[in-house]
Amino acid sequence: MSTSSRTTTADEKSMEESKNSVGSYLMEHWVLPVLGITAYAMLGTASRIAITDGTKGGDFFSSYSYFAANCLGSFVMGLMNGIPDLKKKTPGFHQGVTVGYCGCFTTFSSWIYAIVKAPSPDVGAVEFLTGMSMPFISWLFGNDIGAAFVDLTKDHKPWITDKAWYLIDQALVVFPYVFTALLFPLIATQGVFPPASVYASLLSPLGAIPRWISSTYLNSLWPQFPLGTFVANVLAVAFDGILMGAAPGNTFAGYCITGIGGSWSTVSSFVNDTFNLYRKHWEGERSVAKNKFWVYWYLTVSVGISLAIAAIVHACTK
């Protein structure tokens, strides 16, 4: 075989390997995450709407309508992150649940507007205080349950192979598509779930995917401040405010506020970021004072700027 033939063969092999590596990268870092987040985002938004509508009858939940959703979503987020093996063995499912389901089950922008548009100052104050405390307690409770499960099962020998875990992960990513395809038309036609809620749920990936992108690429830029989550929450507050002012009472705008804005913002990731800052190690050491400073800075800036935007929008659209 001539030298030129060997060179051509080597080049072709190199190009093939390059294509395979690019394909694997796209599949692992874009295709599967987007598929998982999209599916679980719709379920998360549907769950938020269902629990918000279902708890409106009580005196407490009539005033604090997003309390239950934000607490339950934060609990699930804490539970998932309390079991590290889930992220290693089922990355698609873990990302789908934490980013898609929990991120859309909870809503930061709707909570901010619930504070600003509260019927009285005392209701707004309680909305603020419960929102700044109970989701954090719920996350911690879920995380403790996950950690306890890990501790109780640490001596058990694994009986599921890596290949089986891979197949389970793929199935758990695909399952929500089958579930929503069967469930949404059924519950909408039977009157269990209003068609408006289905439309809002179908729009939710348009909020969840930008949030995932901003968190993936911006959170690591400044370790002391999760910039991606902050940007997503602030933009969602502005997005909701613009729609409220530009198209008050418009049906499609309502779908977008609930589906896109409610999913673009997130309380569960906001809470998760806060606990991650508490546990952060700076240059190999953990500084309690430094961690607490950045925690309170993150909380103050995130909530303060969001409230300011919402207050300005509300004042201009009264």
GIBEL-V99291 format. One record per residue. N is the residue number from 0. SS is DSSP state (a for helix, b for strand, c for the rest). PSI is psi as a letter, one per 20 degrees, with the letter a starting at -180 (NA if undefined). D_FIRST is the distance of its C-alpha to the first C-alpha in Angstrom with 2 decimals. Layout:
# GIBEL-V99291
n:ss:psi:d_first
N:SS:PSI:D_FIRST
N:SS:PSI:D_FIRST
This chain:
# GIBEL-V99291
n:ss:psi:d_first
0:c:p:0.00
1:c:r:3.79
2:a:g:6.68
3:a:h:8.39
4:a:g:6.45
5:a:h:6.87
6:a:g:10.28
7:a:g:11.18
8:a:g:10.70
9:a:g:12.73
10:a:g:15.22
11:a:g:15.77
12:a:g:16.39
13:a:g:18.70
14:a:h:20.52
15:a:g:21.02
16:a:h:22.46
17:a:g:24.60
18:a:g:25.96
19:a:g:26.76
20:a:h:28.54
21:a:g:30.51
22:a:g:31.42
23:a:g:32.55
24:a:g:34.55
25:a:g:36.26
26:a:g:37.06
27:a:h:38.44
28:a:i:40.27
29:a:g:41.38
30:a:g:41.17
31:a:g:42.64
32:a:g:45.25
33:a:g:46.43
34:a:g:46.70
35:a:g:48.62
36:a:g:50.88
37:a:g:51.66
38:a:g:52.76
39:a:h:54.85
40:a:g:56.30
41:a:g:57.98
42:a:h:59.41
43:a:g:60.57
44:a:g:62.41
45:a:h:63.93
46:a:g:65.14
47:a:g:66.65
48:a:g:68.50
49:a:g:69.69
50:a:h:71.02
51:a:g:72.54
52:a:h:74.33
53:a:h:75.26
54:c:j:77.00
55:c:i:78.99
56:c:h:82.09
57:c:q:82.89
58:a:g:84.88
59:a:g:82.33
60:a:i:79.19
61:a:h:80.96
62:a:h:81.17
63:c:m:77.88
64:c:h:75.61
65:c:j:72.20
66:a:g:73.33
67:a:g:72.15
68:a:g:68.73
69:a:h:67.97
70:a:g:69.11
71:a:g:67.28
72:a:h:64.02
73:a:h:64.25
74:a:g:64.98
75:a:h:61.82
76:a:g:59.78
77:a:g:61.26
78:a:g:60.64
79:a:g:56.95
80:a:i:56.38
81:c:i:58.39
82:c:n:55.70
83:a:h:52.52
84:a:h:50.43
85:a:h:50.86
86:a:h:48.86
87:a:g:46.06
88:a:h:45.92
89:c:m:46.89
90:a:h:45.97
91:a:g:46.22
92:a:g:49.62
93:a:g:50.87
94:a:h:50.00
95:a:g:51.42
96:a:g:54.69
97:a:g:55.19
98:a:g:54.07
99:a:f:54.76
100:a:g:57.66
101:a:g:59.57
102:a:h:58.88
103:a:h:60.35
104:a:g:63.03
105:c:q:64.47
106:c:p:65.38
107:a:g:66.22
108:a:g:67.28
109:a:h:69.69
110:a:g:71.25
111:a:g:71.74
112:a:h:73.51
113:a:h:75.56
114:a:g:76.92
115:a:h:77.62
116:c:j:79.16
117:c:q:81.17
118:c:h:84.70
119:c:q:86.33
120:a:h:85.43
121:a:h:85.94
122:a:g:83.52
123:a:h:80.94
124:a:g:81.48
125:a:h:80.98
126:a:g:77.87
127:a:g:76.48
128:a:g:77.46
129:a:h:76.20
130:a:h:72.90
131:c:j:72.46
132:c:g:73.25
133:a:h:72.75
134:a:h:69.04
135:a:g:68.38
136:a:g:70.45
137:a:g:68.68
138:a:g:65.22
139:a:h:66.41
140:a:g:67.87
141:a:g:64.65
142:a:h:62.60
143:a:h:64.99
144:a:g:64.67
145:a:g:60.87
146:a:h:61.10
147:a:h:63.60
148:a:g:61.29
149:a:g:58.43
150:a:h:60.83
151:a:h:62.16
152:a:j:58.74
153:c:h:56.91
154:c:i:57.36
155:c:p:56.18
156:c:p:52.81
157:c:p:50.42
158:c:j:50.17
159:c:p:47.93
160:c:r:44.17
161:a:h:42.05
162:a:g:40.47
163:a:g:44.01
164:a:h:45.11
165:a:g:42.23
166:a:h:43.38
167:a:g:47.00
168:a:g:46.18
169:a:g:44.54
170:a:g:47.55
171:a:h:50.00
172:a:h:48.34
173:a:h:48.50
174:a:g:51.98
175:a:h:54.04
176:a:g:52.67
177:a:g:53.89
178:a:g:57.12
179:a:h:57.94
180:a:h:57.01
181:a:h:59.54
182:a:g:62.11
183:a:g:62.61
184:a:h:63.66
185:a:g:65.85
186:a:h:67.76
187:a:g:68.14
188:a:h:69.63
189:c:i:71.85
190:c:j:73.33
191:c:h:72.14
192:c:o:69.97
193:c:q:70.95
194:a:h:68.36
195:a:h:68.65
196:a:h:67.32
197:a:g:64.36
198:a:g:63.53
199:a:g:63.79
200:a:h:61.51
201:a:h:58.87
202:a:i:58.92
203:c:h:58.48
204:a:h:54.64
205:a:i:55.21
206:a:h:57.01
207:a:g:55.04
208:a:g:51.55
209:a:h:52.67
210:a:g:54.44
211:a:g:51.32
212:a:g:49.26
213:a:h:51.93
214:a:g:52.33
215:a:g:48.60
216:a:i:48.05
217:a:h:51.50
218:c:h:52.92
219:c:i:50.63
220:c:h:51.49
221:c:n:54.89
222:c:h:55.16
223:c:i:58.96
224:c:o:59.29
225:c:n:57.29
226:a:h:56.96
227:a:g:55.04
228:a:g:57.74
229:a:g:60.43
230:a:g:58.97
231:a:g:58.60
232:a:g:62.19
233:a:g:63.73
234:a:h:61.91
235:a:g:62.96
236:a:g:66.56
237:a:g:66.41
238:a:g:64.76
239:a:g:67.49
240:a:g:70.17
241:a:g:69.00
242:a:h:69.01
243:a:h:72.40
244:a:h:73.84
245:a:h:72.18
246:c:m:72.57
247:c:p:75.33
248:c:i:75.82
249:c:p:72.84
250:a:g:71.29
251:a:h:67.65
252:a:h:68.18
253:a:g:69.50
254:a:g:66.33
255:a:h:64.26
256:a:g:66.49
257:a:g:66.32
258:a:g:62.72
259:a:g:60.83
260:a:g:63.14
261:a:h:64.03
262:a:h:60.37
263:a:h:59.18
264:c:q:61.58
265:c:p:61.76
266:c:h:64.20
267:a:g:62.05
268:a:h:59.27
269:a:g:62.03
270:a:g:63.59
271:a:g:60.29
272:a:h:59.43
273:a:g:62.88
274:a:h:62.44
275:a:h:58.98
276:a:h:60.66
277:a:h:63.27
278:c:j:60.61
279:c:q:58.47
280:c:p:57.50
281:b:o:57.54
282:c:l:55.43
283:c:i:55.43
284:b:q:59.16
285:c:p:61.29
286:c:o:64.20
287:a:g:66.84
288:a:g:68.69
289:a:g:65.61
290:a:g:64.42
291:a:h:67.84
292:a:g:68.07
293:a:h:64.81
294:a:g:65.78
295:a:h:69.10
296:a:g:67.59
297:a:g:65.02
298:a:g:67.75
299:a:g:70.21
300:a:g:67.89
301:a:g:66.29
302:a:g:69.60
303:a:g:71.62
304:a:g:69.47
305:a:g:69.07
306:a:h:72.83
307:a:g:73.51
308:a:g:71.28
309:a:h:72.83
310:a:g:76.35
311:a:g:75.86
312:a:g:74.45
313:a:g:77.26
314:a:h:79.90
315:a:i:78.57
316:c:j:78.40
317:c:NA:81.76
